[in-house]
Amino acid sequence: MMWEIIGVPVDSKRFEPFEPLRILNYYDGPRIFTFHAADDELCLACWSDEDETQSRFLVLPVSERIVSDLEAGLLSVREALAQPQFWVVDTGIEGVIRGAWLVKAIDVPEDAQPQVGTMLHRSLEPVIRKRMMIEPLQIPGGILRSSLEEV
């Protein structure tokens, strides 16, 4: 049984045709892909759940930059989906949309979203950004003073 959708039904025609433009991850079918919505807006669809009769996707508008960052490993899938709200789209086995809802991200169960740190492909490593702290005593006073004045 799939997770219960808590959201507002929306006109599913907005997402037609729900056909992959660019498949970013494929496993027994397209799992993460881009497509153009009816208004030509670029959207990202990320598989969330399925049963014997339908599949459920999390869908949100994206920029080409987000897609590029996903492919380059600069963003995890979860980071790409980091919006306060997005849509849930259910499709039948044949790919026809059965329903669409506007949902709040906090209303999507944790196990129905990509895990934190999940990259688009296993070969990609998450980019770790670490800020180095330098003890002020190791920097000559004049350099430190001018650096602080610039901030």
Backbone as JSON Lines, residues from 0, in Angstrom:
{"i":0,"aa":"M","n":[0.84,-1.18,0.0],"ca":[0.0,0.0,0.0],"c":[0.89,1.25,0.0]}
{"i":1,"aa":"M","n":[0.55,2.2,-0.84],"ca":[1.34,3.42,-0.93],"c":[0.97,4.39,0.19]}
{"i":2,"aa":"W","n":[1.86,5.34,0.43],"ca":[1.64,6.33,1.49],"c":[0.47,7.24,1.16]}
{"i":3,"aa":"E","n":[-0.17,7.73,2.22],"ca":[-1.33,8.6,2.07],"c":[-0.89,10.01,1.7]}
{"i":4,"aa":"I","n":[-1.53,10.55,0.68],"ca":[-1.22,11.91,0.23],"c":[-2.04,12.9,1.04]}
{"i":5,"aa":"I","n":[-1.34,13.85,1.65],"ca":[-1.99,14.96,2.33],"c":[-1.67,16.19,1.5]}
{"i":6,"aa":"G","n":[-2.65,16.64,0.75],"ca":[-2.41,17.78,-0.14],"c":[-3.68,18.23,-0.83]}
{"i":7,"aa":"V","n":[-3.51,19.18,-1.71],"ca":[-4.62,19.77,-2.44],"c":[-4.6,19.23,-3.87]}
{"i":8,"aa":"P","n":[-5.69,18.59,-4.32],"ca":[-5.72,18.11,-5.71],"c":[-5.55,19.28,-6.69]}
{"i":9,"aa":"V","n":[-4.79,19.03,-7.74],"ca":[-4.59,20.03,-8.8],"c":[-4.9,19.39,-10.14]}
{"i":10,"aa":"D","n":[-5.1,20.21,-11.15],"ca":[-5.4,19.72,-12.49],"c":[-4.17,18.98,-13.04]}
{"i":11,"aa":"S","n":[-4.32,17.72,-13.31],"ca":[-3.19,16.91,-13.78],"c":[-2.75,17.27,-15.19]}
{"i":12,"aa":"K","n":[-3.57,17.98,-15.93],"ca":[-3.2,18.39,-17.3],"c":[-1.95,19.26,-17.28]}
{"i":13,"aa":"R","n":[-1.67,19.91,-16.16],"ca":[-0.48,20.75,-16.01],"c":[0.8,19.96,-16.3]}
{"i":14,"aa":"F","n":[0.78,18.66,-16.02],"ca":[1.98,17.82,-16.12],"c":[2.02,16.98,-17.4]}
{"i":15,"aa":"E","n":[1.08,17.21,-18.29],"ca":[1.05,16.43,-19.53],"c":[1.83,17.13,-20.62]}
{"i":16,"aa":"P","n":[2.52,16.4,-21.43],"ca":[2.68,14.95,-21.34],"c":[3.74,14.59,-20.28]}
{"i":17,"aa":"F","n":[3.45,13.6,-19.47],"ca":[4.37,13.17,-18.42],"c":[5.35,12.17,-19.02]}
{"i":18,"aa":"E","n":[6.18,12.69,-19.92],"ca":[7.14,11.86,-20.65],"c":[8.54,12.41,-20.42]}
{"i":19,"aa":"P","n":[9.49,11.53,-20.13],"ca":[10.86,11.99,-19.87],"c":[11.46,12.75,-21.04]}
{"i":20,"aa":"L","n":[12.03,13.88,-20.71],"ca":[12.83,14.65,-21.66],"c":[14.27,14.17,-21.54]}
{"i":21,"aa":"R","n":[14.75,14.07,-20.31],"ca":[16.1,13.61,-20.02],"c":[16.04,12.66,-18.82]}
{"i":22,"aa":"I","n":[16.41,11.41,-19.02],"ca":[16.4,10.43,-17.94],"c":[17.72,10.55,-17.19]}
{"i":23,"aa":"L","n":[17.63,10.86,-15.91],"ca":[18.82,11.04,-15.08],"c":[19.17,9.78,-14.3]}
{"i":24,"aa":"N","n":[18.17,8.95,-14.03],"ca":[18.4,7.69,-13.31],"c":[17.35,6.7,-13.78]}
{"i":25,"aa":"Y","n":[17.82,5.51,-14.17],"ca":[16.92,4.47,-14.71],"c":[17.14,3.18,-13.95]}
{"i":26,"aa":"Y","n":[16.07,2.63,-13.4],"ca":[16.1,1.33,-12.75],"c":[14.71,0.74,-12.87]}
{"i":27,"aa":"D","n":[14.56,-0.25,-13.72],"ca":[13.24,-0.81,-14.04],"c":[12.29,0.29,-14.53]}
{"i":28,"aa":"G","n":[12.83,1.23,-15.24],"ca":[12.06,2.35,-15.76],"c":[12.7,3.65,-15.3]}
{"i":29,"aa":"P","n":[12.27,4.77,-15.88],"ca":[12.82,6.06,-15.46],"c":[12.45,6.34,-14.01]}
{"i":30,"aa":"R","n":[13.44,6.58,-13.17],"ca":[13.19,6.86,-11.74],"c":[13.36,8.34,-11.44]}
{"i":31,"aa":"I","n":[14.31,8.99,-12.1],"ca":[14.49,10.42,-11.95],"c":[14.68,10.98,-13.36]}
{"i":32,"aa":"F","n":[13.85,11.94,-13.72],"ca":[13.93,12.49,-15.07],"c":[13.38,13.9,-15.1]}
{"i":33,"aa":"T","n":[13.74,14.6,-16.17],"ca":[13.16,15.92,-16.41],"c":[12.08,15.77,-17.47]}
{"i":34,"aa":"F","n":[11.17,16.7,-17.46],"ca":[10.14,16.77,-18.5],"c":[9.64,18.2,-18.57]}
{"i":35,"aa":"H","n":[8.99,18.52,-19.67],"ca":[8.38,19.84,-19.8],"c":[6.91,19.72,-19.45]}
{"i":36,"aa":"A","n":[6.47,20.56,-18.52],"ca":[5.05,20.62,-18.17],"c":[4.3,21.27,-19.33]}
{"i":37,"aa":"A","n":[2.99,21.28,-19.23],"ca":[2.16,21.82,-20.3],"c":[2.5,23.28,-20.63]}
{"i":38,"aa":"D","n":[2.94,24.03,-19.62],"ca":[3.31,25.43,-19.85],"c":[4.77,25.59,-20.26]}
{"i":39,"aa":"D","n":[5.42,24.48,-20.6],"ca":[6.8,24.4,-21.06],"c":[7.82,24.62,-19.93]}
{"i":40,"aa":"E","n":[7.35,24.6,-18.69],"ca":[8.25,24.74,-17.54],"c":[9.04,23.44,-17.36]}
{"i":41,"aa":"L","n":[10.35,23.56,-17.13],"ca":[11.19,22.4,-16.9],"c":[10.91,21.87,-15.49]}
{"i":42,"aa":"C","n":[10.61,20.58,-15.4],"ca":[10.31,19.96,-14.11],"c":[11.18,18.74,-13.9]}
{"i":43,"aa":"L","n":[11.39,18.41,-12.64],"ca":[12.11,17.22,-12.24],"c":[11.11,16.27,-11.6]}
{"i":44,"aa":"A","n":[11.12,15.02,-12.0],"ca":[10.27,13.98,-11.41],"c":[11.17,12.97,-10.74]}
{"i":45,"aa":"C","n":[10.85,12.64,-9.51],"ca":[11.63,11.69,-8.74],"c":[10.7,10.61,-8.2]}
{"i":46,"aa":"W","n":[10.95,9.36,-8.58],"ca":[10.11,8.24,-8.13],"c":[10.06,8.21,-6.62]}
{"i":47,"aa":"S","n":[8.87,7.92,-6.09],"ca":[8.68,7.88,-4.64],"c":[8.14,6.53,-4.16]}
{"i":48,"aa":"D","n":[7.18,5.96,-4.91],"ca":[6.52,4.74,-4.45],"c":[5.78,4.11,-5.62]}
{"i":49,"aa":"E","n":[5.38,2.85,-5.44],"ca":[4.55,2.2,-6.45],"c":[3.86,0.99,-5.86]}
{"i":50,"aa":"D","n":[2.81,0.56,-6.53],"ca":[2.17,-0.71,-6.21],"c":[1.92,-1.42,-7.54]}
{"i":51,"aa":"E","n":[1.06,-2.39,-7.53],"ca":[0.82,-3.18,-8.75],"c":[0.17,-2.38,-9.87]}
{"i":52,"aa":"T","n":[-0.5,-1.28,-9.54],"ca":[-1.27,-0.56,-10.55],"c":[-0.77,0.84,-10.89]}
{"i":53,"aa":"Q","n":[0.1,1.41,-10.04],"ca":[0.52,2.78,-10.31],"c":[1.87,3.1,-9.69]}
{"i":54,"aa":"S","n":[2.45,4.2,-10.18],"ca":[3.71,4.73,-9.64],"c":[3.45,6.15,-9.15]}
{"i":55,"aa":"R","n":[4.22,6.56,-8.14],"ca":[4.07,7.89,-7.55],"c":[5.4,8.63,-7.68]}
{"i":56,"aa":"F","n":[5.31,9.88,-8.13],"ca":[6.49,10.72,-8.32],"c":[6.35,12.02,-7.55]}
{"i":57,"aa":"L","n":[7.48,12.51,-7.05],"ca":[7.57,13.86,-6.49],"c":[8.03,14.75,-7.63]}
{"i":58,"aa":"V","n":[7.35,15.85,-7.85],"ca":[7.61,16.7,-9.02],"c":[7.77,18.15,-8.59]}
{"i":59,"aa":"L","n":[8.76,18.82,-9.16],"ca":[8.95,20.24,-8.87],"c":[9.61,20.93,-10.05]}
{"i":60,"aa":"P","n":[9.38,22.24,-10.2],"ca":[10.06,22.98,-11.26],"c":[11.54,23.11,-10.91]}
{"i":61,"aa":"V","n":[12.39,23.03,-11.92],"ca":[13.83,23.16,-11.7],"c":[14.45,24.0,-12.81]}
{"i":62,"aa":"S","n":[15.67,24.39,-12.56],"ca":[16.45,25.1,-13.58],"c":[17.44,24.12,-14.19]}
{"i":63,"aa":"E","n":[17.98,24.49,-15.32],"ca":[19.04,23.66,-15.94],"c":[20.24,23.56,-15.0]}
{"i":64,"aa":"R","n":[20.47,24.6,-14.23],"ca":[21.59,24.6,-13.27],"c":[21.44,23.49,-12.23]}
{"i":65,"aa":"I","n":[20.23,23.32,-11.71],"ca":[19.98,22.26,-10.73],"c":[20.22,20.9,-11.37]}
{"i":66,"aa":"V","n":[19.76,20.71,-12.58],"ca":[19.96,19.44,-13.28],"c":[21.46,19.2,-13.48]}
{"i":67,"aa":"S","n":[22.18,20.2,-13.92],"ca":[23.63,20.08,-14.12],"c":[24.34,19.76,-12.82]}
{"i":68,"aa":"D","n":[23.95,20.43,-11.73],"ca":[24.57,20.18,-10.44],"c":[24.27,18.76,-9.94]}
{"i":69,"aa":"L","n":[23.09,18.27,-10.21],"ca":[22.75,16.88,-9.86],"c":[23.67,15.91,-10.61]}
{"i":70,"aa":"E","n":[23.79,16.14,-11.91],"ca":[24.61,15.26,-12.74],"c":[26.08,15.32,-12.38]}
{"i":71,"aa":"A","n":[26.54,16.48,-11.93],"ca":[27.96,16.65,-11.58],"c":[28.27,16.2,-10.16]}
{"i":72,"aa":"G","n":[27.25,15.88,-9.39],"ca":[27.47,15.47,-8.01],"c":[27.62,16.62,-7.05]}
{"i":73,"aa":"L","n":[27.23,17.82,-7.47],"ca":[27.29,18.98,-6.59],"c":[26.07,19.08,-5.69]}
{"i":74,"aa":"L","n":[25.0,18.38,-6.08],"ca":[23.77,18.33,-5.3],"c":[23.34,16.88,-5.12]}
{"i":75,"aa":"S","n":[22.84,16.55,-3.95],"ca":[22.22,15.24,-3.77],"c":[20.79,15.34,-4.3]}
{"i":76,"aa":"V","n":[20.15,14.21,-4.49],"ca":[18.77,14.22,-4.98],"c":[17.88,14.92,-3.96]}
{"i":77,"aa":"R","n":[18.09,14.65,-2.7],"ca":[17.29,15.27,-1.64],"c":[17.47,16.79,-1.65]}
{"i":78,"aa":"E","n":[18.69,17.26,-1.88],"ca":[18.92,18.71,-1.96],"c":[18.19,19.33,-3.15]}
{"i":79,"aa":"A","n":[18.15,18.61,-4.26],"ca":[17.44,19.11,-5.44],"c":[15.94,19.23,-5.17]}
{"i":80,"aa":"L","n":[15.43,18.37,-4.29],"ca":[14.0,18.39,-3.95],"c":[13.68,19.34,-2.79]}
{"i":81,"aa":"A","n":[14.67,20.03,-2.28],"ca":[14.49,20.86,-1.08],"c":[13.66,22.1,-1.38]}
{"i":82,"aa":"Q","n":[12.37,21.91,-1.41],"ca":[11.41,22.99,-1.58],"c":[10.36,22.83,-0.49]}
{"i":83,"aa":"P","n":[9.76,23.91,-0.03],"ca":[8.75,23.77,1.01],"c":[7.5,23.03,0.54]}
{"i":84,"aa":"Q","n":[7.25,23.11,-0.76],"ca":[6.14,22.35,-1.33],"c":[6.45,21.97,-2.76]}
{"i":85,"aa":"F","n":[5.81,20.89,-3.2],"ca":[5.94,20.42,-4.57],"c":[4.71,19.59,-4.89]}
{"i":86,"aa":"W","n":[4.72,18.92,-6.02],"ca":[3.56,18.14,-6.41],"c":[3.86,16.65,-6.28]}
{"i":87,"aa":"V","n":[2.8,15.9,-6.08],"ca":[2.86,14.45,-6.16],"c":[2.01,14.08,-7.37]}
{"i":88,"aa":"V","n":[2.57,13.25,-8.25],"ca":[1.86,12.82,-9.45],"c":[1.81,11.31,-9.46]}
{"i":89,"aa":"D","n":[0.6,10.76,-9.58],"ca":[0.4,9.32,-9.7],"c":[0.15,8.98,-11.16]}
{"i":90,"aa":"T","n":[0.84,7.95,-11.65],"ca":[0.62,7.49,-13.01],"c":[0.28,6.01,-12.98]}
{"i":91,"aa":"G","n":[-0.54,5.6,-13.93],"ca":[-0.85,4.19,-14.09],"c":[0.33,3.48,-14.74]}
{"i":92,"aa":"I","n":[0.26,2.18,-14.78],"ca":[1.33,1.37,-15.38],"c":[1.6,1.83,-16.82]}
{"i":93,"aa":"E","n":[0.56,2.24,-17.52],"ca":[0.7,2.68,-18.91],"c":[1.27,4.09,-19.03]}
{"i":94,"aa":"G","n":[1.52,4.77,-17.89],"ca":[2.11,6.09,-17.9],"c":[1.12,7.24,-17.9]}
{"i":95,"aa":"V","n":[-0.18,6.95,-17.93],"ca":[-1.2,7.99,-17.92],"c":[-1.37,8.52,-16.5]}
{"i":96,"aa":"I","n":[-1.44,9.84,-16.37],"ca":[-1.59,10.46,-15.05],"c":[-2.97,10.14,-14.49]}
{"i":97,"aa":"R","n":[-2.98,9.68,-13.25],"ca":[-4.23,9.36,-12.56],"c":[-4.63,10.44,-11.56]}
{"i":98,"aa":"G","n":[-3.67,11.25,-11.14],"ca":[-3.98,12.31,-10.19],"c":[-2.74,13.11,-9.86]}
{"i":99,"aa":"A","n":[-2.97,14.34,-9.38],"ca":[-1.86,15.22,-8.99],"c":[-2.31,16.06,-7.81]}
{"i":100,"aa":"W","n":[-1.37,16.32,-6.9],"ca":[-1.66,17.07,-5.68],"c":[-0.51,18.01,-5.37]}
{"i":101,"aa":"L","n":[-0.83,19.15,-4.83],"ca":[0.17,20.06,-4.29],"c":[0.33,19.67,-2.82]}
{"i":102,"aa":"V","n":[1.57,19.38,-2.41],"ca":[1.81,18.91,-1.04],"c":[2.91,19.74,-0.39]}
{"i":103,"aa":"K","n":[2.9,19.74,0.92],"ca":[3.99,20.33,1.68],"c":[5.04,19.25,1.88]}
{"i":104,"aa":"A","n":[6.29,19.6,1.75],"ca":[7.38,18.63,1.89],"c":[7.31,17.91,3.24]}
{"i":105,"aa":"I","n":[6.9,18.62,4.28],"ca":[6.85,18.0,5.61],"c":[5.75,16.94,5.71]}
{"i":106,"aa":"D","n":[4.81,16.93,4.75],"ca":[3.73,15.93,4.75],"c":[4.07,14.68,3.95]}
{"i":107,"aa":"V","n":[5.26,14.65,3.35],"ca":[5.7,13.47,2.61],"c":[6.52,12.62,3.59]}
{"i":108,"aa":"P","n":[6.12,11.36,3.79],"ca":[6.85,10.52,4.73],"c":[8.34,10.44,4.39]}
{"i":109,"aa":"E","n":[9.14,10.36,5.42],"ca":[10.6,10.3,5.26],"c":[11.02,9.16,4.34]}
{"i":110,"aa":"D","n":[10.37,8.0,4.48],"ca":[10.76,6.84,3.66],"c":[10.21,6.91,2.24]}
{"i":111,"aa":"A","n":[9.47,7.97,1.91],"ca":[8.98,8.16,0.55],"c":[9.82,9.19,-0.21]}
{"i":112,"aa":"Q","n":[10.87,9.69,0.45],"ca":[11.78,10.65,-0.16],"c":[13.17,10.02,-0.26]}
{"i":113,"aa":"P","n":[14.01,10.55,-1.15],"ca":[15.39,10.05,-1.19],"c":[16.07,10.29,0.15]}
{"i":114,"aa":"Q","n":[16.93,9.38,0.53],"ca":[17.67,9.56,1.78],"c":[18.64,10.73,1.64]}
{"i":115,"aa":"V","n":[18.92,11.36,2.77],"ca":[19.88,12.46,2.79],"c":[21.23,11.94,2.27]}
{"i":116,"aa":"G","n":[21.84,12.68,1.36],"ca":[23.14,12.29,0.83],"c":[23.09,11.37,-0.38]}
{"i":117,"aa":"T","n":[21.89,10.93,-0.79],"ca":[21.77,10.05,-1.96],"c":[22.07,10.85,-3.21]}
{"i":118,"aa":"M","n":[23.07,10.38,-3.94],"ca":[23.47,11.05,-5.16],"c":[22.71,10.45,-6.34]}
{"i":119,"aa":"L","n":[22.77,11.13,-7.46],"ca":[22.07,10.69,-8.66],"c":[22.54,9.31,-9.1]}
{"i":120,"aa":"H","n":[23.83,9.07,-9.01],"ca":[24.43,7.78,-9.37],"c":[25.38,7.36,-8.26]}
{"i":121,"aa":"R","n":[25.56,6.09,-8.09],"ca":[26.47,5.58,-7.06],"c":[27.9,6.04,-7.27]}
{"i":122,"aa":"S","n":[28.26,6.3,-8.52],"ca":[29.64,6.69,-8.81],"c":[29.95,8.11,-8.34]}
{"i":123,"aa":"L","n":[28.92,8.87,-8.03],"ca":[29.13,10.25,-7.57],"c":[29.3,10.27,-6.06]}
{"i":124,"aa":"E","n":[30.25,11.01,-5.61],"ca":[30.48,11.18,-4.17],"c":[29.91,12.53,-3.78]}
{"i":125,"aa":"P","n":[29.27,12.63,-2.62],"ca":[28.79,13.95,-2.2],"c":[29.96,14.91,-2.05]}
{"i":126,"aa":"V","n":[29.74,16.13,-2.47],"ca":[30.77,17.16,-2.31],"c":[30.71,17.62,-0.86]}
{"i":127,"aa":"I","n":[31.83,17.53,-0.2],"ca":[31.9,17.96,1.2],"c":[32.6,19.3,1.23]}
{"i":128,"aa":"R","n":[31.91,20.26,1.74],"ca":[32.5,21.6,1.86],"c":[32.83,21.82,3.32]}
{"i":129,"aa":"K","n":[34.08,22.04,3.58],"ca":[34.53,22.23,4.95],"c":[35.2,23.59,5.07]}
{"i":130,"aa":"R","n":[34.82,24.31,6.04],"ca":[35.4,25.62,6.28],"c":[36.58,25.46,7.22]}
{"i":131,"aa":"M","n":[37.71,26.0,6.84],"ca":[38.89,25.9,7.68],"c":[38.93,27.09,8.63]}
{"i":132,"aa":"M","n":[39.22,26.79,9.85],"ca":[39.39,27.84,10.84],"c":[40.89,27.97,11.12]}
{"i":133,"aa":"I","n":[41.39,29.17,11.0],"ca":[42.81,29.42,11.23],"c":[42.93,30.24,12.5]}
{"i":134,"aa":"E","n":[43.79,29.8,13.37],"ca":[43.98,30.54,14.61],"c":[44.63,31.88,14.3]}
{"i":135,"aa":"P","n":[44.09,32.98,14.83],"ca":[44.61,34.32,14.53],"c":[46.08,34.5,14.86]}
{"i":136,"aa":"L","n":[46.6,33.77,15.82],"ca":[48.0,33.95,16.21],"c":[48.97,33.5,15.12]}
{"i":137,"aa":"Q","n":[48.48,32.7,14.16],"ca":[49.35,32.21,13.1],"c":[49.42,33.18,11.92]}
{"i":138,"aa":"I","n":[48.63,34.24,11.97],"ca":[48.58,35.2,10.88],"c":[49.16,36.52,11.38]}
{"i":139,"aa":"P","n":[50.08,37.11,10.62],"ca":[50.62,38.41,11.04],"c":[49.49,39.42,11.26]}
{"i":140,"aa":"G","n":[49.64,40.23,12.3],"ca":[48.6,41.17,12.7],"c":[48.09,42.07,11.59]}
{"i":141,"aa":"G","n":[48.99,42.61,10.77],"ca":[48.59,43.52,9.7],"c":[47.68,42.85,8.68]}
{"i":142,"aa":"I","n":[48.0,41.62,8.32],"ca":[47.19,40.87,7.35],"c":[45.83,40.57,7.96]}
{"i":143,"aa":"L","n":[45.83,40.14,9.21],"ca":[44.57,39.83,9.88],"c":[43.69,41.08,9.98]}
{"i":144,"aa":"R","n":[44.28,42.2,10.36],"ca":[43.52,43.44,10.51],"c":[42.91,43.86,9.17]}
{"i":145,"aa":"S","n":[43.69,43.81,8.08],"ca":[43.15,44.24,6.78],"c":[42.08,43.26,6.29]}
{"i":146,"aa":"S","n":[42.23,41.98,6.61],"ca":[41.2,41.0,6.21],"c":[39.91,41.26,6.94]}
{"i":147,"aa":"L","n":[39.99,41.55,8.22],"ca":[38.79,41.81,9.01],"c":[38.12,43.12,8.58]}
{"i":148,"aa":"E","n":[38.9,44.1,8.16],"ca":[38.33,45.37,7.73],"c":[37.54,45.2,6.43]}
{"i":149,"aa":"E","n":[37.94,44.25,5.59],"ca":[37.24,44.0,4.33],"c":[35.89,43.34,4.54]}
{"i":150,"aa":"V","n":[35.74,42.61,5.65],"ca":[34.5,41.9,5.93],"c":[33.5,42.85,6.47]}
